[in-house]
Amino acid sequence: MVTARKWAPLPNRYRAGVSVSAKPLCPKKDSRDMDTLDPIAALAAAITAHRQLAGQARTNLEAATPALVAAIRHGSGQSAKVGAILWSCWNGALCDALAGLDANLAKAVVAMIAARAHLGGDADDMLRKIIQQSGSQPPTAP
C-alpha cells in the first residue's frame, strides 16, 4: 500500500504569481505626483505647455520679421522661396497642415522643416526614414 506523502504548504512568499507580505495590506505610494494621473490635470498641463510654446513662437517670429521682410524685398531667388513659404503659412496647404497640431507634434514638424532648411539634401535620408517607417504617401491633388 502506497501512502500519500503529506506536503507542507509553501510559505506565502513562494506562491506562484502572488507576492504576499507579512505587512498589513496598504496601497503602494506612487512615485508620480497624483495630479499626473488625473486626465484633467494632464490636459491642463498640455494646454499650459502649448501656450508657452505659442508665446515663444510669437517672440521668435517677431525677432525674425525684419530678416523675412528684407529677404522678400531683396528680390533674389531666396525672396521667391521665402514668399512662397509665407503665403503657404498664411492661407495655403502648410497653413492647413500646421493648424491645430498638439505642442509636441508641432515641435517635431518644426524640427523636420528646420532640418530641410538647414541641411538641404542632407536631410533626405532622415525624411526618407520617416516616410518609410510611417508608410506615408504623397498627398493627392484635389
C-alpha positions as CSV (number, residue, x, y, z in Angstrom):
1,M,0.0,0.0,0.0
2,V,1.3,3.4,-1.0
3,T,0.8,6.1,1.4
4,A,0.2,9.6,0.3
5,R,3.0,11.9,1.2
6,K,2.0,15.0,3.0
7,W,3.4,18.1,1.5
8,A,3.8,21.1,3.7
9,P,2.2,24.1,2.1
10,L,4.7,26.6,0.8
11,P,5.2,29.7,2.7
12,N,3.1,32.6,1.4
13,R,6.1,34.3,-0.1
14,Y,6.6,31.5,-2.6
15,R,3.1,31.2,-4.1
16,A,3.2,31.5,-7.8
17,G,2.3,34.9,-9.2
18,V,1.4,36.3,-5.8
19,S,3.6,38.5,-3.7
20,V,2.4,38.3,-0.1
21,S,3.9,40.3,2.7
22,A,3.6,39.9,6.4
23,K,2.9,43.6,6.5
24,P,-0.8,44.6,6.5
25,L,-2.2,45.5,3.1
26,C,-1.8,49.1,2.3
27,P,-1.7,50.7,-1.1
28,K,1.7,51.4,-2.5
29,K,2.7,55.1,-2.7
30,D,3.0,56.1,-6.3
31,S,6.3,57.8,-7.0
32,R,4.4,60.0,-9.5
33,D,2.5,63.1,-8.5
34,M,-1.1,62.2,-8.2
35,D,-2.0,65.1,-10.4
36,T,-0.3,63.5,-13.3
37,L,-2.6,60.5,-13.0
38,D,-5.6,62.8,-13.4
39,P,-6.7,63.2,-17.1
40,I,-7.9,66.8,-16.4
41,A,-4.6,67.7,-14.9
42,A,-2.8,66.1,-17.9
43,L,-4.9,68.1,-20.3
44,A,-4.3,71.3,-18.3
45,A,-0.5,70.6,-18.4
46,A,-0.7,70.1,-22.2
47,I,-2.6,73.4,-22.6
48,T,0.0,75.2,-20.5
49,A,2.9,73.7,-22.5
50,H,1.2,74.7,-25.8
51,R,0.6,78.3,-24.6
52,Q,4.3,78.5,-23.5
53,L,5.4,77.3,-26.9
54,A,3.0,79.7,-28.6
55,G,4.5,82.6,-26.6
56,Q,8.0,81.5,-27.6
57,A,6.9,81.2,-31.2
58,R,5.4,84.7,-31.2
59,T,8.7,86.1,-29.7
60,N,10.8,84.2,-32.3
61,L,8.7,85.3,-35.2
62,E,8.7,88.9,-34.1
63,A,12.5,88.7,-33.9
64,A,12.7,87.1,-37.3
65,T,10.3,89.5,-39.0
66,P,12.9,92.1,-40.1
67,A,15.0,89.3,-41.8
68,L,12.0,87.9,-43.5
69,V,10.8,91.3,-44.8
70,A,14.4,92.1,-46.0
71,A,14.7,88.7,-47.8
72,I,11.4,89.2,-49.6
73,R,12.1,92.8,-50.6
74,H,15.6,91.9,-51.9
75,G,14.2,90.2,-55.0
76,S,16.7,87.3,-55.1
77,G,16.0,83.6,-55.6
78,Q,15.6,83.3,-51.9
79,S,12.9,86.0,-51.8
80,A,10.7,83.9,-54.0
81,K,11.2,80.9,-51.8
82,V,10.5,82.9,-48.6
83,G,7.5,84.5,-50.2
84,A,6.1,81.1,-51.2
85,I,6.5,79.8,-47.7
86,L,5.0,82.9,-46.2
87,W,1.9,82.6,-48.4
88,S,1.6,78.9,-47.7
89,C,1.7,79.6,-44.0
90,W,-0.8,82.4,-44.5
91,N,-3.5,80.6,-46.4
92,G,-2.1,77.6,-48.2
93,A,-1.5,73.9,-47.6
94,L,1.1,74.5,-45.0
95,C,-1.4,76.7,-43.0
96,D,-4.0,73.9,-43.1
97,A,-1.5,71.2,-42.1
98,L,0.0,73.1,-39.2
99,A,-3.2,74.5,-37.7
100,G,-4.3,72.6,-34.6
101,L,-1.3,70.3,-34.0
102,D,-0.6,69.5,-30.4
103,A,2.5,71.0,-28.8
104,N,4.9,68.0,-29.1
105,L,3.9,67.2,-32.7
106,A,4.2,70.9,-33.7
107,K,7.7,70.9,-32.3
108,A,8.5,67.7,-34.3
109,V,7.2,69.3,-37.5
110,V,9.2,72.4,-36.9
111,A,12.3,70.3,-36.4
112,M,11.6,68.5,-39.7
113,I,11.2,71.8,-41.5
114,A,14.3,73.2,-39.9
115,A,16.3,70.1,-40.9
116,R,15.2,70.6,-44.5
117,A,16.0,74.3,-44.4
118,H,19.5,73.9,-42.8
119,L,20.6,70.6,-44.2
120,G,19.1,70.8,-47.6
121,G,19.6,67.5,-49.4
122,D,21.5,66.0,-46.5
123,A,18.1,65.8,-44.7
124,D,16.8,63.4,-47.4
125,D,17.9,60.2,-45.6
126,M,16.2,61.3,-42.4
127,L,13.0,62.3,-44.2
128,R,13.0,59.0,-46.3
129,K,13.3,57.1,-43.0
130,I,10.2,58.9,-41.7
131,I,8.3,58.2,-45.0
132,Q,9.3,54.5,-45.0
133,Q,8.6,53.8,-41.3
134,S,5.2,55.7,-41.4
135,G,4.0,54.3,-44.7
136,S,3.2,57.9,-45.7
137,Q,2.1,58.5,-49.3
138,P,2.3,61.8,-51.2
139,P,-0.8,63.9,-51.0
140,T,-3.1,63.7,-54.0
141,A,-4.3,66.8,-55.8
142,P,-8.0,67.7,-55.2
